[in-house]
Amino acid sequence: MDQMISALGEQDHALLIDCEDLDSEPVHIPDSLSLIIVNSNVQRGLVDSEYNLRREQCKEVADHFGVESLRHVELCKLEAAKSELSGVCYRRARHVLTENRRTQHASHALEAGNIAKLSKLMAQSHASMRDDFEITVPEIDTLVDIISLVIGDRGGVRMTGGGFGGCIVALVDHALTDAVVEAVESQYATKTGLEATVYLCSASAGATRVDEEVY
């Protein structure tokens, strides 16, 4: 996904990516929103083994249903087969299926400028990563909580990336940007003992060929 957005990104747009056939679709980010990335500065440990474990757990569920990818399992069928799966594998698969659905709904909410809906979806996404996929850490959850209290339904916030540390992403009403930064700077270190790094960003166009004559 990182490589695709770096190559195919469009200014002021997110990119909806189909990870099976690599189709992509730009999704306009409303002009009213600021894009904020906050690095928790948590040092990751044992990440590769945890990633591999979750891949194995998801594959176990896919094999149970005889499909190559979990995306081809309907949520209702997963629910019906809950007793046939381990609790952990069931939760891992539930995250994948519900996250795919949330991603589609979030793209529609962005296009429609329905920020309250986007806020709810991003909150649900983070909760699913925390409770079902279990890839967040307390410091990341703290950042999400701090920002959520500031923005309410005037923006959304969730962890981004592979988990076990790293960053959160927030789409926030412009008028709340300073308040978000101030809340993170005043509360995060007190709660965690770490200093967060805040980046105020904008969605830009992807990489292009540079004319050597410029230099």
PyMOL commands that set and color helices and strands:
alter all, ss='L'
color gray80, all
select helices_A, chain A and resi 2-8+47-65+70-72+75-80+82-84+87-112+115-131+138-151+174-192+212-214
alter helices_A, ss='H'
color red, helices_A
select strands_A, chain A and resi 13-17+24-28+33-39+155-160+167-173+197-201
alter strands_A, ss='S'
color yellow, strands_A
deselect
rebuild
show_as cartoon
